[in-house]
Amino acid sequence: MNSIPPVPPIAPDITFEDAIAASRIFLDRLAAGLLSDADITATVTALVQTTQGARGFFVVYLTDERSLADQPQPALYEGLYGEPQGVGDLLVKNLAMSTAMALYHERNQDFVIAQKSQRVSRRSATLIQTLKLDNTQPKLAQLQATLAQGDGEYQEFLERWGYDAEQKAAIAAAVEPLLVSSH
């Protein structure tokens, strides 16, 4: 008998903490092969419908030690298309934050945590490239412009986290290959 509990129903007012808990159960069930494609899509769609649900999902999914996020199933992608605006925004921010944190942890000689942050950055970039959501290119361009000009759409985000010049340069380097040239 399977000891992994079922994924709890995802309420429209799910909290960040409940989204983390539900996402952990979801990934455990996914890893155990206990979810149909329809279940995968429905659960991910329900989670990403709200900001707290999407944040909780990505915290768990992008940091998971297993290789699930390195080779996502098409049904998971379908679920992420359930709220493309929120998903695109969170992926761009996750790319920036994990890139900056990798550098922070390297500076502090915490190479294990730095490697985990690099994995989140890589996974975020892969999702951005694979999903090709309509809003990710404009958001990546806005982030790049804010980094270059020191002002713009992402200035408050960058200031809130207190990224220094070297971290901002690392973020810009992570964003650059993801920008699709318009010519």
Salt bridges, closest charged atoms under 4 A:
ASP28 OD1 - ARG66 NH1 3.02
ASP64 OD2 - ARG66 NE 2.86
GLU65 OE2 - LYS116 NZ 3.32
GLU65 OE2 - ARG119 NH2 3.32
ASP70 OD1 - ARG122 NH2 3.88
ASP70 OD1 - ARG123 NE 2.91
ASP89 OD2 - LYS93 NZ 3.37
ASP89 OD1 - LYS139 NZ 3.75
ASP164 OD2 - ARG107 NH1 2.60
GLU166 OE1 - ARG107 NH2 2.84
